[in-house]
Amino acid sequence: MLVIVTYDVSTETSAGRRRLRRIAKACERVGQRVQKSVFECQVDELRLEALERDLLSEIDEAEDSLRIYRLTEPTHLRVKQYGNFRSTDFEGPLVV
Amino acid sequence: MLVIVTYDVSTETSAGRRRLRRIAKACERVGQRVQKSVFECQVDELRLEALERDLLSEIDEAEDSLRIYRLTEPTHLRVKQYGNFRSTDFEGPLVV
């Protein structure tokens, strides 16, 4: 299935920036970065569970926001994209 | 239906920051902001068409990225949320 992972991570502290990098890495293992804090991940139930476990172990629930959307097949009917992709510097401040 | 609107808007220029504000406003008219650049919008086909038209008239396709995901019912099974919501200063730099 296709799941969309979106997150807001507070980057005011170095701990926050570290969480952001680790969350991005967990998503990159199973998905494609389509926006700065949006990933599209093709996963089965087992991988989704593992991904959620990884993400929940990283986020600070008081500071961050994480949302996971599950799309149903056929997903090409459910996704519309416009504009461009932009590369991201994980080390720098990520400005939306 | 529930649609998820996500965007990356280049805010390096004042024109970009203006686009960001206008895109957020268009989304706010039909949806709820759940993250800095993620909206959940409950719309029918007609409103979705109007929203897309509004958003496409605002974005700069060379600079920005806009994605629209359409969730199927029952949407409460398709959305998982963790962490907190944070309020946003539209006038200031939006740091993810």
N, CA and C atoms of all chains as a GROMACS GRO file, in nm:
protein
  576
    1MET      N    1   0.085  -0.120   0.000
    1MET     CA    2   0.000   0.000   0.000
    1MET      C    3   0.088   0.124   0.000
    2LEU      N    4   0.030   0.235  -0.038
    2LEU     CA    5   0.104   0.361  -0.036
    2LEU      C    6   0.065   0.439   0.089
    3VAL      N    7   0.164   0.475   0.169
    3VAL     CA    8   0.134   0.562   0.282
    3VAL      C    9   0.210   0.694   0.267
    4ILE      N   10   0.145   0.799   0.312
    4ILE     CA   11   0.204   0.933   0.308
    4ILE      C   12   0.242   0.968   0.451
    5VAL      N   13   0.367   0.999   0.471
    5VAL     CA   14   0.414   1.038   0.604
    5VAL      C   15   0.446   1.187   0.599
    6THR      N   16   0.385   1.263   0.688
    6THR     CA   17   0.415   1.407   0.695
    6THR      C   18   0.454   1.440   0.839
    7TYR      N   19   0.547   1.533   0.853
    7TYR     CA   20   0.587   1.567   0.990
    7TYR      C   21   0.628   1.713   1.002
    8ASP      N   22   0.604   1.765   1.118
    8ASP     CA   23   0.657   1.894   1.161
    8ASP      C   24   0.745   1.864   1.281
    9VAL      N   25   0.871   1.894   1.270
    9VAL     CA   26   0.961   1.871   1.382
    9VAL      C   27   1.020   2.005   1.422
   10SER      N   28   1.014   2.033   1.549
   10SER     CA   29   1.070   2.158   1.600
   10SER      C   30   1.221   2.155   1.584
   11THR      N   31   1.276   2.254   1.512
   11THR     CA   32   1.422   2.254   1.491
   11THR      C   33   1.488   2.369   1.564
   12GLU      N   34   1.423   2.413   1.670
   12GLU     CA   35   1.483   2.523   1.746
   12GLU      C   36   1.603   2.478   1.828
   13THR      N   37   1.609   2.350   1.856
   13THR     CA   38   1.721   2.298   1.933
   13THR      C   39   1.800   2.199   1.848
   14SER      N   40   1.923   2.170   1.890
   14SER     CA   41   2.002   2.072   1.814
   14SER      C   42   1.939   1.934   1.828
   15ALA      N   43   1.874   1.909   1.942
   15ALA     CA   44   1.804   1.780   1.958
   15ALA      C   45   1.692   1.769   1.854
   16GLY      N   46   1.623   1.880   1.829
   16GLY     CA   47   1.516   1.879   1.729
   16GLY      C   48   1.571   1.854   1.590
   17ARG      N   49   1.682   1.919   1.558
   17ARG     CA   50   1.740   1.899   1.426
   17ARG      C   51   1.788   1.755   1.410
   18ARG      N   52   1.835   1.698   1.518
   18ARG     CA   53   1.878   1.558   1.515
   18ARG      C   54   1.756   1.467   1.491
   19ARG      N   55   1.645   1.495   1.561
   19ARG     CA   56   1.524   1.416   1.538
   19ARG      C   57   1.481   1.425   1.392
   20LEU      N   58   1.487   1.545   1.337
   20LEU     CA   59   1.444   1.565   1.198
   20LEU      C   60   1.527   1.478   1.104
   21ARG      N   61   1.657   1.476   1.126
   21ARG     CA   62   1.743   1.394   1.039
   21ARG      C   63   1.710   1.246   1.053
   22ARG      N   64   1.686   1.204   1.177
   22ARG     CA   65   1.661   1.062   1.200
   22ARG      C   66   1.524   1.019   1.146
   23ILE      N   67   1.428   1.106   1.157
   23ILE     CA   68   1.295   1.077   1.102
   23ILE      C   69   1.304   1.067   0.949
   24ALA      N   70   1.376   1.162   0.888
   24ALA     CA   71   1.392   1.159   0.743
   24ALA      C   72   1.460   1.030   0.700
   25LYS      N   73   1.561   0.988   0.776
   25LYS     CA   74   1.633   0.865   0.741
   25LYS      C   75   1.543   0.743   0.751
   26ALA      N   76   1.463   0.736   0.855
   26ALA     CA   77   1.370   0.623   0.870
   26ALA      C   78   1.274   0.617   0.752
   27CYS      N   79   1.228   0.734   0.708
   27CYS     CA   80   1.135   0.738   0.594
   27CYS      C   81   1.207   0.700   0.464
   28GLU      N   82   1.331   0.747   0.452
   28GLU     CA   83   1.405   0.721   0.328
   28GLU      C   84   1.430   0.572   0.306
   29ARG      N   85   1.434   0.498   0.415
   29ARG     CA   86   1.458   0.354   0.400
   29ARG      C   87   1.344   0.285   0.327
   30VAL      N   88   1.225   0.338   0.336
   30VAL     CA   89   1.110   0.271   0.273
   30VAL      C   90   1.034   0.360   0.175
   31GLY      N   91   1.082   0.481   0.156
   31GLY     CA   92   1.000   0.569   0.073
   31GLY      C   93   1.079   0.672  -0.003
   32GLN      N   94   1.004   0.753  -0.073
   32GLN     CA   95   1.061   0.857  -0.157
   32GLN      C   96   1.023   0.993  -0.098
   33ARG      N   97   1.123   1.077  -0.085
   33ARG     CA   98   1.094   1.212  -0.036
   33ARG      C   99   1.032   1.292  -0.151
   34VAL      N  100   0.914   1.345  -0.129
   34VAL     CA  101   0.849   1.422  -0.235
   34VAL      C  102   0.840   1.570  -0.201
   35GLN      N  103   0.846   1.601  -0.073
   35GLN     CA  104   0.857   1.740  -0.029
   35GLN      C  105   0.947   1.739   0.095
   36LYS      N  106   0.975   1.858   0.147
   36LYS     CA  107   1.072   1.865   0.258
   36LYS      C  108   1.033   1.776   0.374
   37SER      N  109   0.905   1.776   0.408
   37SER     CA  110   0.864   1.689   0.518
   37SER      C  111   0.746   1.601   0.482
   38VAL      N  112   0.750   1.555   0.357
   38VAL     CA  113   0.648   1.461   0.309
   38VAL      C  114   0.717   1.346   0.235
   39PHE      N  115   0.684   1.224   0.276
   39PHE     CA  116   0.736   1.105   0.211
   39PHE      C  117   0.622   1.019   0.161
   40GLU      N  118   0.644   0.954   0.047
   40GLU     CA  119   0.550   0.854  -0.002
   40GLU      C  120   0.620   0.718   0.008
   41CYS      N  121   0.558   0.626   0.083
   41CYS     CA  122   0.623   0.499   0.113
   41CYS      C  123   0.536   0.384   0.065
   42GLN      N  124   0.593   0.297  -0.014
   42GLN     CA  125   0.524   0.177  -0.060
   42GLN      C  126   0.560   0.067   0.038
   43VAL      N  127   0.464   0.024   0.118
   43VAL     CA  128   0.493  -0.071   0.225
   43VAL      C  129   0.384  -0.177   0.237
   44ASP      N  130   0.421  -0.290   0.292
   44ASP     CA  131   0.318  -0.385   0.334
   44ASP      C  132   0.290  -0.362   0.483
   45GLU      N  133   0.198  -0.440   0.538
   45GLU     CA  134   0.158  -0.416   0.678
   45GLU      C  135   0.278  -0.426   0.773
   46LEU      N  136   0.364  -0.525   0.747
   46LEU     CA  137   0.477  -0.549   0.835
   46LEU      C  138   0.573  -0.430   0.834
   47ARG      N  139   0.602  -0.382   0.713
   47ARG     CA  140   0.693  -0.266   0.701
   47ARG      C  141   0.630  -0.140   0.757
   48LEU      N  142   0.502  -0.128   0.742
   48LEU     CA  143   0.436  -0.010   0.798
   48LEU      C  144   0.447  -0.011   0.950
   49GLU      N  145   0.426  -0.128   1.008
   49GLU     CA  146   0.440  -0.138   1.155
   49GLU      C  147   0.581  -0.102   1.198
   50ALA      N  148   0.680  -0.153   1.125
   50ALA     CA  149   0.819  -0.123   1.159
   50ALA      C  150   0.848   0.026   1.144
   51LEU      N  151   0.796   0.084   1.037
   51LEU     CA  152   0.817   0.227   1.014
   51LEU      C  153   0.756   0.310   1.127
   52GLU      N  154   0.633   0.276   1.163
   52GLU     CA  155   0.567   0.350   1.271
   52GLU      C  156   0.644   0.337   1.401
   53ARG      N  157   0.692   0.218   1.428
   53ARG     CA  158   0.770   0.195   1.550
   53ARG      C  159   0.895   0.284   1.548
   54ASP      N  160   0.964   0.284   1.432
   54ASP     CA  161   1.086   0.366   1.420
   54ASP      C  162   1.053   0.514   1.441
   55LEU      N  163   0.948   0.560   1.375
   55LEU     CA  164   0.916   0.703   1.383
   55LEU      C  165   0.875   0.742   1.524
   56LEU      N  166   0.796   0.656   1.588
   56LEU     CA  167   0.750   0.690   1.723
   56LEU      C  168   0.863   0.687   1.823
   57SER      N  169   0.966   0.609   1.794
   57SER     CA  170   1.080   0.609   1.885
   57SER      C  171   1.165   0.735   1.868
   58GLU      N  172   1.146   0.805   1.755
   58GLU     CA  173   1.226   0.925   1.729
   58GLU      C  174   1.158   1.055   1.769
   59ILE      N  175   1.027   1.064   1.745
   59ILE     CA  176   0.965   1.195   1.765
   59ILE      C  177   0.949   1.227   1.913
   60ASP      N  178   0.940   1.356   1.937
   60ASP     CA  179   0.907   1.406   2.070
   60ASP      C  180   0.761   1.449   2.061
   61GLU      N  181   0.674   1.374   2.123
   61GLU     CA  182   0.530   1.398   2.103
   61GLU      C  183   0.485   1.535   2.156
   62ALA      N  184   0.562   1.592   2.246
   62ALA     CA  185   0.527   1.725   2.297
   62ALA      C  186   0.567   1.835   2.200
   63GLU      N  187   0.666   1.807   2.116
   63GLU     CA  188   0.724   1.911   2.030
   63GLU      C  189   0.688   1.893   1.882
   64ASP      N  190   0.672   1.771   1.840
   64ASP     CA  191   0.663   1.741   1.697
   64ASP      C  192   0.522   1.695   1.661
   65SER      N  193   0.498   1.689   1.532
   65SER     CA  194   0.372   1.635   1.481
   65SER      C  195   0.404   1.536   1.371
   66LEU      N  196   0.338   1.422   1.376
   66LEU     CA  197   0.359   1.318   1.276
   66LEU      C  198   0.222   1.269   1.231
   67ARG      N  199   0.203   1.262   1.100
   67ARG     CA  200   0.076   1.210   1.048
   67ARG      C  201   0.105   1.107   0.940
   68ILE      N  202   0.025   1.002   0.941
   68ILE     CA  203   0.043   0.894   0.843
   68ILE      C  204  -0.092   0.871   0.775
   69TYR      N  205  -0.092   0.884   0.643
   69TYR     CA  206  -0.215   0.866   0.564
   69TYR      C  207  -0.200   0.741   0.479
   70ARG      N  208  -0.302   0.660   0.479
   70ARG     CA  209  -0.298   0.536   0.404
   70ARG      C  210  -0.386   0.551   0.280
   71LEU      N  211  -0.326   0.541   0.164
   71LEU     CA  212  -0.404   0.553   0.040
   71LEU      C  213  -0.445   0.415  -0.008
   72THR      N  214  -0.561   0.408  -0.069
   72THR     CA  215  -0.607   0.281  -0.124
   72THR      C  216  -0.576   0.275  -0.273
   73GLU      N  217  -0.569   0.154  -0.324
   73GLU     CA  218  -0.546   0.134  -0.468
   73GLU      C  219  -0.673   0.174  -0.545
   74PRO      N  220  -0.663   0.215  -0.668
   74PRO     CA  221  -0.540   0.243  -0.742
   74PRO      C  222  -0.488   0.382  -0.706
   75THR      N  223  -0.367   0.385  -0.653
   75THR     CA  224  -0.318   0.510  -0.596
   75THR      C  225  -0.293   0.619  -0.702
   76HIS      N  226  -0.273   0.578  -0.829
   76HIS     CA  227  -0.248   0.685  -0.928
   76HIS      C  228  -0.370   0.774  -0.944
   77LEU      N  229  -0.487   0.724  -0.903
   77LEU     CA  230  -0.606   0.809  -0.908
   77LEU      C  231  -0.616   0.899  -0.786
   78ARG      N  232  -0.534   0.875  -0.686
   78ARG     CA  233  -0.550   0.945  -0.558
   78ARG      C  234  -0.443   1.050  -0.534
   79VAL      N  235  -0.345   1.055  -0.623
   79VAL     CA  236  -0.234   1.148  -0.603
   79VAL      C  237  -0.225   1.243  -0.721
   80LYS      N  238  -0.224   1.372  -0.693
   80LYS     CA  239  -0.199   1.471  -0.798
   80LYS      C  240  -0.078   1.552  -0.758
   81GLN      N  241   0.010   1.574  -0.854
   81GLN     CA  242   0.130   1.651  -0.821
   81GLN      C  243   0.148   1.764  -0.921
   82TYR      N  244   0.189   1.876  -0.866
   82TYR     CA  245   0.215   1.994  -0.948
   82TYR      C  246   0.347   2.055  -0.900
   83GLY      N  247   0.412   2.124  -0.991
   83GLY     CA  248   0.534   2.195  -0.952
   83GLY      C  249   0.655   2.105  -0.954
   84ASN      N  250   0.753   2.139  -0.877
   84ASN     CA  251   0.882   2.071  -0.885
   84ASN      C  252   0.919   2.007  -0.752
   85PHE      N  253   1.017   1.923  -0.754
   85PHE     CA  254   1.081   1.876  -0.630
   85PHE      C  255   1.204   1.961  -0.605
   86ARG      N  256   1.234   1.980  -0.480
   86ARG     CA  257   1.355   2.056  -0.450
   86ARG      C  258   1.442   1.975  -0.356
   87SER      N  259   1.570   1.977  -0.378
   87SER     CA  260   1.659   1.904  -0.290
   87SER      C  261   1.672   1.977  -0.157
   88THR      N  262   1.716   1.903  -0.058
   88THR     CA  263   1.712   1.955   0.078
   88THR      C  264   1.846   1.938   0.145
   89ASP      N  265   1.887   2.042   0.215
   89ASP     CA  266   2.007   2.034   0.298
   89ASP      C  267   1.966   1.998   0.440
   90PHE      N  268   1.991   1.872   0.479
   90PHE     CA  269   1.946   1.828   0.612
   90PHE      C  270   2.018   1.901   0.724
   91GLU      N  271   2.136   1.950   0.693
   91GLU     CA  272   2.216   2.011   0.800
   91GLU      C  273   2.175   2.157   0.824
   92GLY      N  274   2.119   2.218   0.722
   92GLY     CA  275   2.086   2.360   0.735
   92GLY      C  276   1.945   2.377   0.791
   93PRO      N  277   1.904   2.500   0.813
   93PRO     CA  278   1.767   2.525   0.855
   93PRO      C  279   1.675   2.496   0.736
   94LEU      N  280   1.569   2.422   0.763
   94LEU     CA  281   1.477   2.387   0.655
   94LEU      C  282   1.364   2.487   0.654
   95VAL      N  283   1.363   2.571   0.554
   95VAL     CA  284   1.262   2.676   0.548
   95VAL      C  285   1.156   2.636   0.447
   96VAL      N  286   1.032   2.635   0.489
   96VAL     CA  287   0.922   2.597   0.400
   96VAL      C  288   0.885   2.716   0.312
   97MET      N  289  -1.546   1.408   0.042
   97MET     CA  290  -1.423   1.328   0.056
   97MET      C  291  -1.319   1.410   0.132
   98LEU      N  292  -1.221   1.337   0.184
   98LEU     CA  293  -1.112   1.406   0.253
   98LEU      C  294  -0.992   1.413   0.159
   99VAL      N  295  -0.941   1.533   0.137
   99VAL     CA  296  -0.818   1.545   0.060
   99VAL      C  297  -0.710   1.608   0.147
  100ILE      N  298  -0.589   1.562   0.123
  100ILE     CA  299  -0.473   1.613   0.194
  100ILE      C  300  -0.395   1.700   0.096
  101VAL      N  301  -0.374   1.824   0.134
  101VAL     CA  302  -0.296   1.915   0.049
  101VAL      C  303  -0.163   1.941   0.117
  102THR      N  304  -0.055   1.914   0.046
  102THR     CA  305   0.078   1.942   0.102
  102THR      C  306   0.153   2.031   0.003
  103TYR      N  307   0.235   2.121   0.056
  103TYR     CA  308   0.309   2.207  -0.036
  103TYR      C  309   0.444   2.246   0.021
  104ASP      N  310   0.535   2.266  -0.071
  104ASP     CA  311   0.663   2.330  -0.042
  104ASP      C  312   0.666   2.456  -0.126
  105VAL      N  313   0.676   2.568  -0.063
  105VAL     CA  314   0.682   2.693  -0.137
  105VAL      C  315   0.813   2.761  -0.103
  106SER      N  316   0.884   2.800  -0.205
  106SER     CA  317   1.011   2.869  -0.185
  106SER      C  318   0.985   3.004  -0.121
  107THR      N  319   1.048   3.027  -0.004
  107THR     CA  320   1.022   3.154   0.064
  107THR      C  321   1.146   3.243   0.066
  108GLU      N  322   1.232   3.220  -0.033
  108GLU     CA  323   1.353   3.302  -0.038
  108GLU      C  324   1.324   3.444  -0.083
  109THR      N  325   1.214   3.461  -0.152
  109THR     CA  326   1.178   3.595  -0.200
  109THR      C  327   1.048   3.638  -0.135
  110SER      N  328   1.022   3.768  -0.139
  110SER     CA  329   0.896   3.816  -0.082
  110SER      C  330   0.779   3.764  -0.165
  111ALA      N  331   0.802   3.745  -0.296
  111ALA     CA  332   0.696   3.688  -0.380
  111ALA      C  333   0.662   3.547  -0.333
  112GLY      N  334   0.765   3.471  -0.294
  112GLY     CA  335   0.743   3.336  -0.244
  112GLY      C  336   0.665   3.336  -0.114
  113ARG      N  337   0.702   3.427  -0.026
  113ARG     CA  338   0.631   3.434   0.102
  113ARG      C  339   0.485   3.475   0.080
  114ARG      N  340   0.464   3.560  -0.020
  114ARG     CA  341   0.328   3.601  -0.053
  114ARG      C  342   0.250   3.479  -0.106
  115ARG      N  343   0.312   3.402  -0.193
  115ARG     CA  344   0.244   3.281  -0.245
  115ARG      C  345   0.207   3.189  -0.130
  116LEU      N  346   0.301   3.172  -0.037
  116LEU     CA  347   0.277   3.082   0.076
  116LEU      C  348   0.154   3.126   0.155
  117ARG      N  349   0.145   3.255   0.180
  117ARG     CA  350   0.028   3.305   0.255
  117ARG      C  351  -0.101   3.283   0.178
  118ARG      N  352  -0.095   3.306   0.046
  118ARG     CA  353  -0.218   3.293  -0.034
  118ARG      C  354  -0.259   3.147  -0.048
  119ILE      N  355  -0.162   3.059  -0.059
  119ILE     CA  356  -0.193   2.915  -0.066
  119ILE      C  357  -0.256   2.869   0.065
  120ALA      N  358  -0.197   2.912   0.176
  120ALA     CA  359  -0.252   2.874   0.306
  120ALA      C  360  -0.395   2.926   0.320
  121LYS      N  361  -0.419   3.048   0.274
  121LYS     CA  362  -0.554   3.105   0.284
  121LYS      C  363  -0.654   3.025   0.201
  122ALA      N  364  -0.613   2.987   0.080
  122ALA     CA  365  -0.704   2.910  -0.005
  122ALA      C  366  -0.739   2.778   0.062
  123CYS      N  367  -0.640   2.716   0.126
  123CYS     CA  368  -0.665   2.588   0.196
  123CYS      C  369  -0.752   2.610   0.318
  124GLU      N  370  -0.728   2.719   0.389
  124GLU     CA  371  -0.804   2.744   0.512
  124GLU      C  372  -0.953   2.763   0.486
  125ARG      N  373  -0.985   2.807   0.366
  125ARG     CA  374  -1.127   2.828   0.335
  125ARG      C  375  -1.203   2.695   0.334
  126VAL      N  376  -1.136   2.586   0.305
  126VAL     CA  377  -1.207   2.457   0.296
  126VAL      C  378  -1.149   2.350   0.387
  127GLY      N  379  -1.047   2.385   0.465
  127GLY     CA  380  -0.984   2.278   0.540
  127GLY      C  381  -0.924   2.323   0.670
  128GLN      N  382  -0.862   2.227   0.733
  128GLN     CA  383  -0.802   2.247   0.864
  128GLN      C  384  -0.651   2.231   0.849
  129ARG      N  385  -0.578   2.327   0.903
  129ARG     CA  386  -0.433   2.314   0.898
  129ARG      C  387  -0.391   2.215   1.005
  130VAL      N  388  -0.319   2.111   0.966
  130VAL     CA  389  -0.277   2.010   1.063
  130VAL      C  390  -0.126   2.012   1.084
  131GLN      N  391  -0.054   2.065   0.986
  131GLN     CA  392   0.089   2.089   1.003
  131GLN      C  393   0.121   2.217   0.926
  132LYS      N  394   0.246   2.261   0.933
  132LYS     CA  395   0.278   2.391   0.874
  132LYS      C  396   0.240   2.398   0.727
  133SER      N  397   0.266   2.291   0.654
  133SER     CA  398   0.228   2.294   0.512
  133SER      C  399   0.147   2.172   0.473
  134VAL      N  400   0.061   2.132   0.565
  134VAL     CA  401  -0.031   2.020   0.538
  134VAL      C  402  -0.171   2.060   0.583
  135PHE      N  403  -0.266   2.046   0.492
  135PHE     CA  404  -0.406   2.073   0.523
  135PHE      C  405  -0.491   1.949   0.496
  136GLU      N  406  -0.593   1.930   0.579
  136GLU     CA  407  -0.692   1.827   0.554
  136GLU      C  408  -0.823   1.897   0.520
  137CYS      N  409  -0.876   1.868   0.402
  137CYS     CA  410  -0.992   1.941   0.351
  137CYS      C  411  -1.106   1.845   0.320
  138GLN      N  412  -1.220   1.871   0.378
  138GLN     CA  413  -1.339   1.793   0.351
  138GLN      C  414  -1.414   1.863   0.238
  139VAL      N  415  -1.414   1.804   0.121
  139VAL     CA  416  -1.470   1.872   0.003
  139VAL      C  417  -1.552   1.775  -0.082
  140ASP      N  418  -1.644   1.832  -0.160
  140ASP     CA  419  -1.706   1.752  -0.265
  140ASP      C  420  -1.630   1.781  -0.396
  141GLU      N  421  -1.674   1.714  -0.503
  141GLU     CA  422  -1.598   1.728  -0.630
  141GLU      C  423  -1.589   1.874  -0.674
  142LEU      N  424  -1.699   1.945  -0.657
  142LEU     CA  425  -1.705   2.083  -0.703
  142LEU      C  426  -1.606   2.171  -0.626
  143ARG      N  427  -1.605   2.153  -0.493
  143ARG     CA  428  -1.514   2.232  -0.411
  143ARG      C  429  -1.369   2.193  -0.435
  144LEU      N  430  -1.347   2.065  -0.461
  144LEU     CA  431  -1.211   2.022  -0.491
  144LEU      C  432  -1.161   2.088  -0.619
  145GLU      N  433  -1.247   2.092  -0.719
  145GLU     CA  434  -1.209   2.157  -0.845
  145GLU      C  435  -1.177   2.304  -0.821
  146ALA      N  436  -1.260   2.370  -0.742
  146ALA     CA  437  -1.237   2.513  -0.714
  146ALA      C  438  -1.107   2.532  -0.637
  147LEU      N  439  -1.082   2.444  -0.540
  147LEU     CA  440  -0.959   2.452  -0.461
  147LEU      C  441  -0.836   2.434  -0.551
  148GLU      N  442  -0.840   2.333  -0.636
  148GLU     CA  443  -0.727   2.310  -0.727
  148GLU      C  444  -0.704   2.430  -0.818
  149ARG      N  445  -0.813   2.485  -0.867
  149ARG     CA  446  -0.801   2.602  -0.954
  149ARG      C  447  -0.735   2.716  -0.878
  150ASP      N  448  -0.780   2.740  -0.754
  150ASP     CA  449  -0.722   2.846  -0.672
  150ASP      C  450  -0.574   2.822  -0.649
  151LEU      N  451  -0.540   2.699  -0.610
  151LEU     CA  452  -0.401   2.670  -0.576
  151LEU      C  453  -0.312   2.683  -0.699
  152LEU      N  454  -0.360   2.632  -0.812
  152LEU     CA  455  -0.278   2.638  -0.933
  152LEU      C  456  -0.259   2.781  -0.981
  153SER      N  457  -0.354   2.867  -0.948
  153SER     CA  458  -0.337   3.008  -0.989
  153SER      C  459  -0.236   3.078  -0.899
  154GLU      N  460  -0.207   3.018  -0.782
  154GLU     CA  461  -0.114   3.082  -0.689
  154GLU      C  462   0.029   3.031  -0.702
  155ILE      N  463   0.046   2.899  -0.721
  155ILE     CA  464   0.182   2.846  -0.712
  155ILE      C  465   0.265   2.884  -0.835
  156ASP      N  466   0.394   2.884  -0.813
  156ASP     CA  467   0.490   2.900  -0.921
  156ASP      C  468   0.545   2.760  -0.947
  157GLU      N  469   0.507   2.701  -1.059
  157GLU     CA  470   0.539   2.560  -1.081
  157GLU      C  471   0.690   2.535  -1.093
  158ALA      N  472   0.764   2.640  -1.124
  158ALA     CA  473   0.909   2.623  -1.133
  158ALA      C  474   0.974   2.623  -0.995
  159GLU      N  475   0.909   2.686  -0.898
  159GLU     CA  476   0.969   2.705  -0.766
  159GLU      C  477   0.907   2.619  -0.658
  160ASP      N  478   0.778   2.591  -0.671
  160ASP     CA  479   0.702   2.531  -0.561
  160ASP      C  480   0.663   2.388  -0.594
  161SER      N  481   0.618   2.318  -0.494
  161SER     CA  482   0.565   2.183  -0.512
  161SER      C  483   0.431   2.174  -0.440
  162LEU      N  484   0.335   2.118  -0.509
  162LEU     CA  485   0.200   2.102  -0.453
  162LEU      C  486   0.155   1.959  -0.479
  163ARG      N  487   0.106   1.894  -0.374
  163ARG     CA  488   0.055   1.757  -0.392
  163ARG      C  489  -0.081   1.748  -0.325
  164ILE      N  490  -0.169   1.675  -0.391
  164ILE     CA  491  -0.305   1.657  -0.339
  164ILE      C  492  -0.334   1.508  -0.334
  165TYR      N  493  -0.369   1.459  -0.215
  165TYR     CA  494  -0.398   1.318  -0.196
  165TYR      C  495  -0.545   1.303  -0.161
  166ARG      N  496  -0.608   1.209  -0.225
  166ARG     CA  497  -0.750   1.188  -0.204
  166ARG      C  498  -0.769   1.062  -0.121
  167LEU      N  499  -0.825   1.075  -0.003
  167LEU     CA  500  -0.848   0.958   0.082
  167LEU      C  501  -0.988   0.904   0.060
  168THR      N  502  -1.003   0.774   0.071
  168THR     CA  503  -1.135   0.713   0.057
  168THR      C  504  -1.195   0.689   0.195
  169GLU      N  505  -1.327   0.679   0.197
  169GLU     CA  506  -1.396   0.648   0.323
  169GLU      C  507  -1.370   0.503   0.361
  170PRO      N  508  -1.374   0.465   0.486
  170PRO     CA  509  -1.389   0.553   0.603
  170PRO      C  510  -1.254   0.612   0.641
  171THR      N  511  -1.246   0.746   0.637
  171THR     CA  512  -1.115   0.809   0.650
  171THR      C  513  -1.054   0.793   0.789
  172HIS      N  514  -1.137   0.766   0.890
  172HIS     CA  515  -1.075   0.753   1.024
  172HIS      C  516  -0.983   0.631   1.028
  173LEU      N  517  -1.002   0.537   0.935
  173LEU     CA  518  -0.911   0.423   0.930
  173LEU      C  519  -0.783   0.455   0.853
  174ARG      N  520  -0.781   0.568   0.785
  174ARG     CA  521  -0.670   0.598   0.694
  174ARG      C  522  -0.577   0.706   0.747
  175VAL      N  523  -0.613   0.765   0.859
  175VAL     CA  524  -0.533   0.874   0.913
  175VAL      C  525  -0.485   0.838   1.053
  176LYS      N  526  -0.355   0.846   1.074
  176LYS     CA  527  -0.303   0.830   1.210
  176LYS      C  528  -0.228   0.956   1.247
  177GLN      N  529  -0.249   1.002   1.369
  177GLN     CA  530  -0.180   1.124   1.408
  177GLN      C  531  -0.111   1.106   1.543
  178TYR      N  532   0.009   1.160   1.550
  178TYR     CA  533   0.089   1.154   1.672
  178TYR      C  534   0.145   1.293   1.698
  179GLY      N  535   0.172   1.320   1.824
  179GLY     CA  536   0.237   1.446   1.856
  179GLY      C  537   0.137   1.559   1.869
  180ASN      N  538   0.183   1.678   1.845
  180ASN     CA  539   0.101   1.796   1.874
  180ASN      C  540   0.080   1.880   1.749
  181PHE      N  541  -0.010   1.971   1.755
  181PHE     CA  542  -0.022   2.076   1.652
  181PHE      C  543   0.051   2.199   1.705
  182ARG      N  544   0.107   2.276   1.614
  182ARG     CA  545   0.170   2.400   1.658
  182ARG      C  546   0.115   2.515   1.577
  183SER      N  547   0.092   2.625   1.644
  183SER     CA  548   0.039   2.740   1.570
  183SER      C  549   0.151   2.801   1.487
  184THR      N  550   0.110   2.877   1.390
  184THR     CA  551   0.204   2.924   1.289
  184THR      C  552   0.193   3.074   1.269
  185ASP      N  553   0.307   3.138   1.259
  185ASP     CA  554   0.310   3.280   1.227
  185ASP      C  555   0.329   3.295   1.076
  186PHE      N  556   0.220   3.331   1.006
  186PHE     CA  557   0.227   3.339   0.860
  186PHE      C  558   0.323   3.446   0.812
  187GLU      N  559   0.344   3.545   0.895
  187GLU     CA  560   0.427   3.657   0.850
  187GLU      C  561   0.575   3.627   0.867
  188GLY      N  562   0.607   3.540   0.960
  188GLY     CA  563   0.747   3.514   0.988
  188GLY      C  564   0.801   3.402   0.900
  189PRO      N  565   0.929   3.373   0.911
  189PRO     CA  566   0.984   3.259   0.838
  189PRO      C  567   0.928   3.132   0.900
  190LEU      N  568   0.882   3.042   0.815
  190LEU     CA  569   0.824   2.918   0.865
  190LEU      C  570   0.933   2.812   0.864
  191VAL      N  571   0.977   2.774   0.979
  191VAL     CA  572   1.086   2.678   0.988
  191VAL      C  573   1.029   2.541   1.024
  192VAL      N  574   1.059   2.441   0.941
  192VAL     CA  575   1.007   2.307   0.968
  192VAL      C  576   1.091   2.240   1.075
   0.00000   0.00000   0.00000
